[in-house]
Amino acid sequence: MAVPKSRTSKKVTNQRRTHKKLHVPGLVECSNCGELTKPHHVCKSCGHYREDEVIEK
């Protein structure tokens, strides 16, 4: 079995875990209705993408 030769310090442990966190997604305002949406995606509330109606409601 693999057994560590010496104890890992708190600093090294925390440095390893710095990337294990939640990230806030980048959101942009829809140009038609003002709803927050993902960039380069069709707006779920109005169906527009870059001033063009893609999904009819």
DRENRO-956504 format. One record per residue (C-alpha): residue number from 0; residue in one letter; x, y, z. Coordinates in nm, 2 decimals. Layout:
// DRENRO-956504
SITE tivex miba     xx     yy     zz
SITE   NUM    a      X      Y      Z
...
***
This chain:
// DRENRO-956504
SITE tivex miba     xx     yy     zz
SITE     0    m   0.00   0.00   0.00
SITE     1    a   0.11   0.35  -0.07
SITE     2    v   0.19   0.55   0.25
SITE     3    p   0.30   0.91   0.24
SITE     4    k   0.66   0.96   0.36
SITE     5    s   0.57   1.28   0.55
SITE     6    r   0.26   1.48   0.64
SITE     7    t   0.12   1.73   0.38
SITE     8    s   0.11   2.08   0.52
SITE     9    k  -0.21   2.28   0.53
SITE    10    k  -0.06   2.53   0.28
SITE    11    v   0.01   2.26   0.02
SITE    12    t  -0.34   2.10   0.07
SITE    13    n  -0.51   2.44   0.03
SITE    14    q  -0.31   2.53  -0.28
SITE    15    r  -0.42   2.20  -0.44
SITE    16    r  -0.78   2.27  -0.37
SITE    17    t  -0.79   2.63  -0.50
SITE    18    h  -0.97   2.52  -0.83
SITE    19    k  -1.24   2.32  -0.65
SITE    20    k  -1.50   2.59  -0.63
SITE    21    l  -1.81   2.71  -0.80
SITE    22    h  -1.78   2.97  -1.07
SITE    23    v  -2.04   3.23  -1.16
SITE    24    p  -2.14   3.19  -1.52
SITE    25    g  -2.09   3.50  -1.74
SITE    26    l  -2.43   3.64  -1.83
SITE    27    v  -2.53   3.92  -2.08
SITE    28    e  -2.85   4.11  -2.13
SITE    29    c  -3.08   4.02  -2.41
SITE    30    s  -3.09   4.30  -2.66
SITE    31    n  -3.47   4.25  -2.72
SITE    32    c  -3.62   4.19  -2.37
SITE    33    g  -3.34   4.27  -2.13
SITE    34    e  -3.34   3.92  -1.97
SITE    35    l  -3.01   3.78  -1.86
SITE    36    t  -2.89   3.50  -2.09
SITE    37    k  -2.57   3.31  -2.17
SITE    38    p  -2.36   3.48  -2.44
SITE    39    h  -2.40   3.34  -2.79
SITE    40    h  -2.73   3.16  -2.70
SITE    41    v  -3.09   3.21  -2.80
SITE    42    c  -3.29   3.40  -2.53
SITE    43    k  -3.52   3.15  -2.35
SITE    44    s  -3.79   3.41  -2.27
SITE    45    c  -3.84   3.59  -2.61
SITE    46    g  -3.66   3.36  -2.86
SITE    47    h  -3.43   3.62  -3.01
SITE    48    y  -3.07   3.60  -3.10
SITE    49    r  -2.89   3.92  -3.21
SITE    50    e  -3.20   4.12  -3.31
SITE    51    d  -3.34   3.82  -3.51
SITE    52    e  -3.64   3.61  -3.39
SITE    53    v  -3.52   3.25  -3.41
SITE    54    i  -3.80   3.08  -3.21
SITE    55    e  -4.16   3.18  -3.28
SITE    56    k  -4.39   3.22  -2.98
***
